[in-house]
Structure formats: structure tokens, C-alpha cells
Amino acid sequence: MKSPVEELEAKGKAAKAASRRLAYLSAEVKNKALHNISDDLLAKKGEILAANQIDYLEGEASGMSAAMLDRLMLSESRLGAIAQDVLAVAALPDPVGDIFDMRTLPNGLQVGKKLVPLGVIGAIYESRPNVTIGIAALCLKSGNAVILRGGKEAIHSNSALAKLVQEAVIGAGVPDGAVQFIDNTDRALVDRLLEMNDIINLVIPRGGAGLIRFVSERATMPVVSGGIGVCHTYIDQSADVAKAVAIAFNAKVQRPTVCNALDSLLIHADIAERYLPLVAAEWAKAGVEMHCDKRALAILKSQPSLKLVPATDEDWGKEFLSLVAAVKVVASLDEALEHIERYGSGHSEAIITEEYQAVMRFLNEVDAACVYANASTRFTDGGQFGLGDEVGISTQKLHARGPLGVKELTTYKWIIFGSGQVRP
Amino acid sequence: MKSPVEELEAKGKAAKAASRRLAYLSAEVKNKALHNISDDLLAKKGEILAANQIDYLEGEASGMSAAMLDRLMLSESRLGAIAQDVLAVAALPDPVGDIFDMRTLPNGLQVGKKLVPLGVIGAIYESRPNVTIGIAALCLKSGNAVILRGGKEAIHSNSALAKLVQEAVIGAGVPDGAVQFIDNTDRALVDRLLEMNDIINLVIPRGGAGLIRFVSERATMPVVSGGIGVCHTYIDQSADVAKAVAIAFNAKVQRPTVCNALDSLLIHADIAERYLPLVAAEWAKAGVEMHCDKRALAILKSQPSLKLVPATDEDWGKEFLSLVAAVKVVASLDEALEHIERYGSGHSEAIITEEYQAVMRFLNEVDAACVYANASTRFTDGGQFGLGDEVGISTQKLHARGPLGVKELTTYKWIIFGSGQVRP
């Protein structure tokens, strides 16, 4: 009998073997497979919900928080939404095989680049079982084999969903082995997975900061990680105050637990007395706690019903993931740029201003995956940017930056058509 | 007084500070700086050649091989060629600032991508002093700051060249600190450099396999490495024999010490008896030693004056970097594809055939940076592909594959022009 590590290695080899054929599978076959997944999510909802119920009851029994239980729970309507998302991935254009930059050199060689899948993607994720379907669908669409490793808390749901995917795609003509699922939740298998750089071309961790750090430190293959977003919104002296209030409110409050939510609000001194009381009053309605520097505190302290806390050094550069914002009054655009340079995590940064030169400087000078003028940082998202679903948001500079969609799971190879050329 | 490590850290900080301004420096200023470098290489040739003479004499005294001494040596004509190469980089289009994929979303947000430099590049290289100029020029053109660390054997030449570059670029308006040179050859500084992932965005090792392995294993930031090329040329049954002989001869003999030279020759069994004696006779004139499998040996053994050695398992997948080739007769295109899949290093692979379907299968199925039909693998080179000079050849899949030119030293950021949009 195979040991769990040997089983994992066999899954890796099977994924690699499948990836060779997956690489040039037609869009037709891949889309058929996605439609099969979507259909089966509805047809087999009984099995999936029953498996999910086991996870839910175990979570409840182990004292999981209501928020966590909510993330874990599947329902008929949630399955319907997941099935719809798979159809949306099927409807995306297939980038694989695109040939570009093709040209004829003076010696007659025809040289160009062809978009190809990366090969085998490893996905390590937590909690929401829909990630099993979402990542499998994006990998399939982009012609990659995938090895899925979900969290212990959703093992029954994930196992059932992975089995569904495996059966659905083989029916469409996808090579056996293209979708692998690790059904053993032993942490040692993750350690081994992260060593398999002869098999896995890219690892994507999706979850909390702890998971991302663990994977980044241990992985011996490239990791595209992000997830950590320390996002600033800078209110310039010439901002339209109404827009600036609405944007800061949206960026902080609309979904405070995610990486593209506002963490620090910077305000030009010349507009701070007009602007701060208004945004503070709006934020207060939503229960936002403000960690203010001295100048912001001086402006706001007489205002009743605000949750004000004097800011400490640790508030700058902190990702709050909750209804807390750091607030700082700055003397100039330059000071704002320097603050962002120092404390930003390279995720999403915004300026709110009506002054043209301030926009152009901010967009030029801020070094982040997504740089906004006059909009909420909450738009940093593959779906919002029109990429379809995303496997994550990269704050790295190499390969791909910002939301990672189907195309970001590909690479290229040079193809050269010759007629006997040799190098002189 | 600062310790060498503190000095290195100060150089890193200076490079990072410079990179912020370099990122949006105009092409005009950068090209002016490159012209200054080119001019100074001619104007200051006396100083440079004097410094090079010290390295040369030290190398000679320490028993350096003639080949190594030749790589180390500069001359007036070599300086002239280097100066010309710098002008060629200046003449390349500047990709930085290119805006692409820009579109207006239904909510009115204008979203697109803008090409920006990576930031700070670390370059660790050996022997040839021209690399100091070559990498500095490509980094400058692409708006990156650079920290150069050349080999001990060329320290005087590299110091003089780095000083020349630093002076030349400041005269053009490039920010101070953009080009850093580590003038201390203590290995401990390389260790520290490879830890500076808060400063350095990408490290490029350029040299032998030992250097590349060392840097890849130690670096805490992304490394683009390649250099190791186990290159196959497969002679299909329908190959044009004359072309196939000329291509294999060129790929093995024209410059055997480089990564894109032929290592293994695979021949379809149906053409082996016609083809092998011809290529062997040509190779013999150049002194090529052939490590043959049994079938190849049987065909060639009666031929006089060949250097034949029975192949061992270690010959497959070996980068020879010399006038040695592994030779194997295969039963089919499939066997060739499987052999390349197993033993290739993902660098450059070629098929020689007149059959259309064989070309299409080979280009589709071989997973390598550069896949050729009917041409010599020796063309894998930034200059040959029209990228201008190259900083190296990547055999990785992420970010960039194959020759790395100016554009491959950039990344992009998303830029978003809004008018008050918030996420619903």
C-alpha cells in the first residue's frame, strides 16, 4: 500500500503527465468540460449539500464562529451561483495558443511567441469550498493541471466537489489526472507539496496572512501571492469633498474584511478641516474606529459619537481587515507620496483630487499593483476589471501584478519557423 | 567608519531612492546618458585599458588559462565594440510608460496597464568586464537602478568601467545612485546582497552553472536564471539531409561553449543510416567527439577517424559546453518528444523535417523557451531575435522566457482614471 506521501507524489506525476496533453487541448473541449461541471453542480446538489452538512455540523460542534460557519456553508442558491461563475469562465476568451509578436527576420527566420499554459498549478486554500470549483475552472480554462489542497474544515465539501469536477471533465475529453485533490489533511503533505518543484510550476496560496507567509517561505517553486493590502486613499487639497467622502466611505465600509479595503486615510492639511468632520460622521454611522494622528485628532475631538483613538506608529502600514482606519493629515502631495512609499504594500492606492497635475504625479510616482484617481480601491478585483474570475491578487512585480485571471496563468514560448538557417 | 556590509546597505538604499525617479525619467535623458557612456568609453580608453592591464597581469601571474585571459582582456577595438553596443541599446525603443489594454468599463472607470521598471536589479557576474557596461546600459534603458557585482578576477577593470558609467550618466541628468558597484570582492557581501529583498526586485546571475546555482539557492528575491541549456536537435525521417547536416554542424561547432549549442542529436531510425555517416564526417573535421547509443555506434563503427564513445546514462541530459555530442537513434517522433520531455532543460530544441505535421506537433508539444523547426538552436539570443542586447536567457516559465532584453526588465501597474466611482 502507498504511504500518503507516495500517493501525493503519484498525484503529482499524474498531473504533470496530464498537463502535457492539456497544453494543446482545444477551447471547445475545455469549455465543454466547464459546462459539464456547471451542469453537475446542479444535478448532484444533493450529494454536495450532504457532504457540506457534515463539515458544517463538525464546525458548529468545534465552536467555529458564525462568520466562519457562514463562509463554510453551501446552499442550493450558493451552488447555483457557483455554477453560474463556471459558465462565466467558459464564456471568457481562451488565450492559450495565441501567437503574437511574430515577424520575419532578415535571414528569413519567422520568430514569434505563443501563449502556453504554465503546466501544473498548486493551490493551497482555506475555508470557502467554492474555491475548489473556482480555481479548478480557471486552471482548466488556461490549460493547466491543478493540485488542490483545501482546508481541513471543508474536507468533506471539497472532496465531493473535487470528485464532481474530476468526473465532469473526463466526460468532456480532458485527460485523466488534470484535476488532483489531496484528500488527506495532514500538514506534512503540504510540506512535501511545496518541495515538488520538478512537478509544480506555480503555487497559489489563498487565505489569511499566516497561510500566505507559510507558503511563501517554504515553497521551492514560484509563488504568486498577494492578499496583503495596506491601501491608502489620499485626499488632495483640491478634492471634490462629496466624492471624497463617498469614496472613503465605500473603500472602508463596503467590505472591510478584504485586502482592497481602505486602511489609511491621508488628508492634505488645507482641506482637512472641511473634509474630516464629514467623512468621520459618515464612518461613525457604520461604526468605524479612527486611529488619528495629532492634527486629525485636534480637528475631530469636539465631534460627539466618534470612535477616536490616538494613532501609534504601528497603525501606519497596518492592514486592519475590520472597521478601523488610520488617519493622518499631511502637508503636501509629496508627503503623501513618501508616506505611501514607506508604508504601502504595493496593492491599491488612490488619490482624490480635481487637479490634473496631482493625478498625473500620483499615477506616475506611486509604485503599486493598482493606482487610482478618484475611485474606490475596492475595484481591485478580476471580475471588476473584466478578467472574469481571479485566482488571487498579486502584489509582486514579476510575471503579473494585480488581479490574476486566466491569462495570468499562462506563459509563452518562442516558436521559430526556419528553412535551414544556421548562425553565421 | 562604515563596515563593508554597511557600505553595501547604503548603496542599496541609494539605488532604491534613485529608482523612484528613474522610473519616470524621459527616454531622452536615458538615451543621452547612454551616449555619454559610449563617448566616454572612447575618451577614457587609456584609464580603462590601464586598469584592465592590472587584472590581466594578475591573471597571468596566477596561472589563468589562455581562454580565461582572452575573456578578461580589453583592447581598443573591444572597447570600440562595447561603445557601439551601448549606442545600439540607446537606439532601441523605450518600452517604459507604454500604456496598453486601456478600456472604459460600463461604470465609466478607465482601466489599463502601464509598463514600468522593476525597480532595482542586482547583477552578479563573472569574468568578462564588458558585462559591467552591457547590464548597466540595459538597466538604464529600462529605467531600473542596478547594483553590479563582478568577479574578483576583473575587479580593476570593472571598477574603472563602473566609475565611468556613474560619471557619464549623472552628466545626462540621471539621478545619483542609479548605478552602484560593489568594489569589495568579499564573498560575504554577496550573501548579504541576496538577503536584501526589501531593496532588490530581481537578481540576475550571469556566469557558470556554479554561480547560477549558488544565487538561485541563496536569493530571497526573484532570480531570473537560465544559462543551463541541454539542447536537442531531432532529425526526423523526412528531413532534408543536406539541411540537417548543416544545422547540426552549426549547432554543435559554431560556438560549442555556450548554452544554446547542441548537446544531444536524436535521429529517426529510418534516416539514421543515410544521415549519421554524413554528419559524423563533418563533425570529425571539427574534432567533435560522439557519445553514441548502440544503434548509432553500429552505423558509425566502420567509419575511420571518428571519435566514438559508447554513451552512458549520464550523457542524456548533459550540457557538454565543448565539442562533444550525445547521439541517439529513436524509433519515432513520439520517442524523440518523450526523450526531450525527460532530458531537456527547457532552453532550445529543434526538429529538422520536411513534414508539415511533424513540425506542428513538435512546436506544439515541446515545452521549452525556444522551439525551432529547421534552424540551428544557436539563434537563441536577444540580438538574433531583434531584442537588442540581452541580460541573459531565462529557462523559467514565469515572467519572461528565453532571451531577456529591455522589455523583460519591466513590469506593469494598473492605472485607473475614475470620476467618483464606488463599488456597489
Interface residues (C-beta under 8 A of the other chain):
Chain A: R20 A23 Y24 R103 L105 L109 V111 K114 V116 L118 G119 N201 L202 P222 D240 K243 A246 I247 F249 N250 A251 Q254 E341 V359 L363 N364 E365 D367 A368 A369 C370 V371 Y372 A373 N374 A375 S376 R378 F379 T380 Q384 F385 G386 Q396 K397 L398 H399 R401 G402 T411 Y412 K413 W414 I415 I416 F417 G418 S419 G420 Q421 V422 R423
Chain B: R20 A23 Y24 R103 L105 L109 V111 K114 V116 L118 G119 N201 L202 P222 D240 K243 A246 I247 F249 N250 A251 Q254 E341 V359 L363 N364 E365 D367 A368 A369 C370 V371 Y372 A373 N374 A375 S376 R378 F379 T380 Q384 F385 G386 Q396 K397 L398 H399 R401 G402 T411 Y412 K413 W414 I415 I416 F417 G418 S419 G420 Q421 V422 R423
